[in-house]
Amino acid sequence: MAHHDFLVIGAGIFGITTALALRERGHAVGILNPGSIPHPLAASTDISKVVRMEYGTDVEYHAMAGASIEKWKSWNLCYGETLYHEVGYLLLSAKPIAEHAGTYESTSFFCDVQAGFHPERLSVAERAARFPAFAHEHYPGACFHAVGGYAESGRAVEVLTQWARKQGVSVYAGQTADTIEMQSGAATGVVTREGRHFSAGHVIVCAGNGTPYLLPELQSVMQVTGHPVFHLKPADPTMFVADRFPVFAADIANTGWYGFPLHPTEGVVKIANHGAGLVLHPELDPREVYDSDIAALRTFLSTAIPTLADAPVVYTRRCCYTDTRDGHFWIDNHPEISGLTVGSGGSGHGFKMGPIIGEMIAEVALGQDHPYSKRYRWRSFSSGASVEEQARNL
């Protein structure tokens, strides 16, 4: 039976960064993952995830994302590969960008300014010249922040996993955690569906969508929701290169729509919706994108990006979020089981925080405090609790 100081369940962005953080501190670390890494159904997978500081009035997330961006840049240098593309973040708004507008776009703009950054407010004419693919007349307000962009998500997990192996982390792909073994009120290891036993001094659940099923006591505060993602092949790719078509959010708090520039290797434009999604079981329910989802996409494109409206959809997926009731991460030691930590609850906006999220989970597991960990501790909710992330269309 393999034994480790720490055994991490799940090799998505939360899990692999946690394993690396613990290994850097000198611990013997193992990590389990069902199937390949990155797993095709994991939330961390796909070709890109948004990296942005803009969180409306939420200054803590703004600071966390800013710190993450600096480390994303250092990862590009460390790993000798561009995992993070700083192409900028364009926010299009149904209302002008104004100090007291109260919209996600306006509050984000002024939060950037107050933090010492330099986002640009853009007129319709300025936008039309710089970013011609959009129908800017539908968006009276807009701002662009050059600090931000996207990470090559699946590739980033792959590279981090390769690095973890080099650093001595034991990576067990194709091992699906089934049961957390217990003795005298403490977690002592994991039994997998494939029949292997792994013992550990401490177990960390970073299982993403599987978290509330491994730990059923979390099902009252955490659920899995599926959201449509589309890859489109534009007729004129030059309209969608990054300097003409950055990462964008189109009145996202009211529509859910956001997207990416032409991917440098895949040659597609990715568009997705950050909304309520469909509640589903991550293994038992299909991950289908329905005709109604495609119809909603076409309606959005015909209004907002008409040059993309008839582009063929060459790939779809339903990306599953692990949503907490308030939309914040869930990072804490189990209140009743010693030697057991949870690092989950990405709620559709966790990938960008990868460079600091593993540090946070590791320090909590070690019984230490992290500058941002208080907010994400084990908590209870009132009956009226709801997602607080201001960019989410609910």
GUSE-791101 format. One record per residue: y negated, x, z negated of N, C-alpha, C in turn. Coordinates in steps of 0.05 Angstrom, whole numbers, plus 5000, padded with zeros to 4 digits. Layout:
N
YXZYXZYXZ...
***
This chain:
394
502450175000500050005000497550185000495750135020493250295021491450214998490250414985488350354963485650484969483550344963480750444967479050364943476950524938475050454917473750184924473050164949471749914959473249824985473849574986475049455010473249235020472249275044470349085056471848905075471348645073472648445091470548365112471048445137469248375158467748615168467948675194466648905206464448825226463048605219460548535233458348715223455848635229453548805221453348825191453848615176453748635147455848815136458348785146460548935135460549235142459949295167460149575175457949735163455549625160453349775147453849805117455249605105455949635077457949855073459949865090461950075089460750355092458850375110457550635114455850715090454450515079452750575055454450665032456750545028458450625006459750895011460550945036461751205043459651425039457151375046455051575043454751645013455451464995455251514966457851644955459651714973461951864965464451704958464451444963466651264956468751254978471251214970473451164989473250874998472850825024472250565034474150485056475150245055476650125076475349875086475649805111474449555122476549415140476749155136478648985150477148815170478348765193477148585213479248455229479148185233481048055250480648125279482648225293482348285321480748545325479548555349478048795357475348805343474049035345471349075335469549175358467449025365466648765353468548545361468948355343470648125349469147935368470547835388469247665408467947415397468847315374467747075363465747125340465347375333463547435311460647385319459047305299456247255304454847515313455847745305454548005313455048065342456847935355457548005382455447905402455847945427454047875450452448125457450848105477449448335488446748395474445648205459443048245447442448055424440848155405439747995383436848065380435147875373432347915370431848095345429948275348428948435326425948395325425048255304422248175302421448165273418948215268417848195240416747925234416247765254414847515251416447295237415647235212416947035196414946835184412846775199410846595189409446715165409446565143408146645118409846815100412346865108414246995090413947305091412347405072411647685072414047865065415947765050418247925043420047975067420647765083422147815107420647995127418047955128416348125145416748415138416648475112416948755103419748855108421748685103424548765107424948835137423948665154424248705183422848955192420449005181418949245188420549495180421649495156423349725148425749755165426949535173429249535191428649655218426349585229425449685255425249985254424050095233423850385231426550515231428550385218431150505217432650465244432150235257433250205284432350435302429850505300428850725317430250985309430751035284432151275275435051275285436251035286439051015296439151095325437151015341437051095369437251405371435751545354435851835355438451945343439351825321441751925308444251905325444451675339446851625354446651695384444251795392443851885419444151665440443451425432443751195450441650985442440650845462438650645457439950385449440250345423441350095412439149895408436749985402434449815398432449865420431649655434429649665456427049545446425049705443422449595434420749505458421349255466420049145490417848945482417548895455415448715446416548425443414948265429415647995422413347815429413847625447411747435456412247165444410247065429410446805417408646605432409846405443408346195458408245945440405845825439405445615420404145365433404945135423403744885433400944845422400145015403397444995392396145275393393445285394392145545395392845715370392645975373393046155351390446165334390546045311388146015294388946045265387046135249387646215221388745985205387745735210388645515194390445315209391645405231393245225247395845155233396845335217399345285201401845295217401745375242404245395258405645655253408145665261409745915258408246145273407246085297405946295312403446395299401746215290399246295278399646435252401346335235401746465209403046735213404846755233406047015238403947215248402147135265400047305276398447415253397547245235395747335213397247495192399847445189401447615171401647895182402047915209402048185221399448325216397248185221394648305217394148405189394848235170394448305141396148545133398448585147400148805141399349065155397149045171396149285184397149335212398449125224399449145251397349035270397849055296395848985316396948805338397748565331398648375351396248295368396748195392394648115410394647815414392347695411392047415421391347425450392847265466392547275495391647015506389747025525388946785539391046715560390746475571392646395592392446585616390046665623389646845646390947115641390547225616391747485609394747465610395847255600398747225599399847195627398547035644399446995671399647255687397747435681397647695695399847875685400347875659402348065648405247955649405447695644408147575642408347335661408547385687408147165706410446965708412747015697414946825700414546565684412846575664412546335646410346145658410745885652408745685659406845665635404945845634403245885610401445645605400945475625399245245620400345055600402945075594404144895574403844995546402745235543402545365517399645455512398045285498395245355493394945615477396845675460396645915444398846115450398246375446400246575450399346835437401246985426400647255417403047435423402447685426404447885434404248115414406648195403406748415385408548635398407348865403408849075416411049195398410849155372412949245353415049025350417249065363419348865363420848875389423048735391424548735416427348625411429348785419432148695415433948925410436148865397438349055393440748975410442049175421444549125436446749085415447148825408448548755384451548845383453048765403455848835404456149135405454649265422454749555424453949695398452049585384451149705359453449705339454849485337457149465318459349665327459749685353461749875362461050165355458550235359457650505353457750565323456850375307456950415278459850435268461650295281464450315273465550585280464850695304465750955311464651165291462151135283460951315264462351295237462951045229464351005203467051155203468551135224471051275226470651585223468651685236468051975235467352055206466051875192465251935164467451895144469751795153472051775135472651495125471251295136471851015129474450945143476350815128478850725140478350455152478550435179477950195193480650065202481049815193483549675199482949435216482849485243482549255262485149105263484948845270487348685273488548605246486948605225487848525198486048305188487148065186485647825179486047765149483947795134484147735105485047445101487047415085488147145080487747065050488347255032488147195004486947434989485147374971484147584953485947584929487247814924489047834901487447864875488547744854487047744828488947834806487747954786489248024762487348024738487847864719486247844694483247794701482747614719480047534726478547734743479947924755478748124772480048134800478448184820479548224847480848504849483248514859484748764860485548844888485148674907485948744934486048494952487248534976487348334996490048325009491048085014493448055031492547935058493548045080492647955106494747765118493947615138495747435152497947595166497247835173499148005187501248125169500948075143503048155124502548415109500148525112499648775097498248725071498648905052497248885026495449135024492949085015491049295011490049274982490149484967489149474939486449604938484749524919482049624918480949604890479149794883477749764858475649544859474749484883472649284887472949164915472648904917472848764943470148654950469248694975466748584984467248405008466448155006466847955027464447945045464648065069462648045089463847915114465147695109466847565129465447365147462747355145461347175163462246895161463046785184463946505185466346445167467946655161470246615145469646615115467246675107466546705079467146455062466146215071466645985054469545885054471246005071474045935072475646125055474846375054476146565035475346495007472846405003471846324977470946034978472745844974472145564977469845464958469445604936467245534918464445554931464345684954461845704969461445484990463445314993463145115014460944905008460244874983458044694976455244804982455145064987452545194991452345345018454545335034454645495058456345345079455445325104456945195125456545355151458345305169458345435195457245245216455245345231454045175253454145335279454645195301454845325327452445265345451445465359448945455375449345555403448345415423448845495451447345745460448745915474447746155486448446165516446546245532446846245561446046515573447646615592446846845608446346745636444046805647443246705674442846945693443346895718443047105738440647025756438347155752435947075767436047165796434846995813434747065841432947315846430747335831428947565833428947715807430747905803430848045778428248185770426548265789424148405783422148245766422447975767420647805750421347825721423747925715424747905687425348175674424248395686424448655673422748645648423248825629422148805602419148815601417848975619414848985617413548735628415048565642413948315653415048075638417248115623418547895610419847995585418248005563419348115538421047915523422147995501423347795483421247585477422047325477420047115473421146895456419346745444419946495430418046285440419046055451417445855464417045615445414845625429414345415410416845355394418045565385420845565375421345375352419445355334419845175310420144885319419144815342419244545352421344505375422144725388424044705410426644855405426445075390428845245386429245465407427745455429428445625452427145905449428846105455427946385455429646525476428846775483430346925503429647215505430847345525430747635527430147715556429247955560428848055587431548115601431348175626433748255641435148475626437748435621439248645606439648885624439249125614439149365631441849435644444049345633446649405645448049155655447748925642449048685650447648535672445048585675443548455697443148155694443148055669442847775663440447735644439447485645437347405625438747215606438647285580439847125560437746935548438546675547436846465534438546325514437446255491439046125469437245945453438545785436437045585420437645625390435445655375435545705346434845445333436845265332436344995322438344915300438844655298440644555277443544625284444244625310446944685318448844475311451444535315453644345309455244455286455644295266457344375244460244395254461544615250464344645260465944835242468544825247470345015233470645255252470245495242470245725260472845795274475045685264477645745277478845495290478445265278479845025287478244875309475644895309474044755329473444935353473144815377472544975401469745075400469345305412466645425414465345355441465645115450464745035476461744985477460545055500457844965506458144725525456944505518457444255532455344205555456044005571454243935593451443855583451443725560448843645548447143895540448544105531447044355525445844475550447444475572446444585597444144415608444344155605442143975614439644035598439844075572437544145555436344405564438044605570437044865580435444825605436544675625435144635650432444495647432444305629429844165623427844355612428644525593426844725582425844915604427645025619426845215640425045095661425544855669423844735690421044705681420644675654417844665644416744935637418245105624417245345613417545595630419745615645420245845662421345745689419745625705420745495729422145685748421445935748422646135766425546185758426446085735429146125725430645855725429345645732430445375728433045325744433345445767435745405783437645635783437145835766438846065765441645995756443746105767446446035758446946135730448345975714449246055688451946185692452046445685454446605691456246635666455146565643456746595618455446425597457146295580456146145557457846215533456746185509458246205485456846035464458345955444457045815421457146005398454846115392454546305370454546165343456246245325456446115299454846255278453046105265451546195242453146135217452846305197453846235170451346155154450845895154448345785143448545735113446745845097446445755070444645515069444645375046442945135044440045185048439045425039436245485041435645675065437745765079437345945101436846235094437246295068436946575059439746705056439846965056442347115054443647055026446247115025447747085000449047344993447747494975448547764969448647794938451047794927451247814898454147864890454447954865457047964853457947694843460447634846461447374839461047324809459947094801459347054773461747024754464146964766466546914750468847104755468647254777470847444784469647724785470547894768469548174769470748324793469348524801470348684824470248534850468548334853468348174877465448124884464548214908461848184917461848024943459747864947459447714972456947824986457147885012454947955029455047785054453747555055454047375077451547195080451846975093449646785096447446875115448246995137446247095156444346875167445346625168443646395175442146425201443346585220442146605246439946805249439346955228437147145231437647405216440247475212440947705196441347965212441947945237442748195252440548405251438048315255435848505256435648665231436548555208436348685182438648885177440448915197442749085194442149355181440049495189439549765178439049765148438249545136437849545107439749355093441049175107442648975093445149105080446349295093448649425081447849585056445549715057444549855033444249665010443249425015442849224995445549134983447449065001450048974991451449194975451249444984452549664970451349694942448749684940447549734914448149504895448249264905448949034888451849064878453649144897456449184889456749394868455049594869455049814849453649744823452749494821451349404797448549494794447349564817444549654817442749434829440149474827438249294839437149424864436749254884435449334909432649204909430649334922427949204922427848914931429748834949429648564960431948394951433648484932436148334927435748084910433648064895433447844876433547574890432347544912432147294926434847194936436747374940439247294954441547284934440947274909443047264888444446984888446746974875448246724871446346514860446346274871444346074863445445794867444145604855444745324858442445184872442944944883440944804898440544524888438144424891437644134886438643984911438843724908439843564930438143574955435543634951433743644974433343914986434944114979434544384989435044385020433444545033433644565063432844845072433544905097433045175108429945225108429145455099426345515096425245705118427045815135426045995155424245835175421745935179419745775193420145775223421745955234422245955263424445765271425945665252428345505258427445215265428445115287427944835295429944645283429144505262431044325248429944045247
***
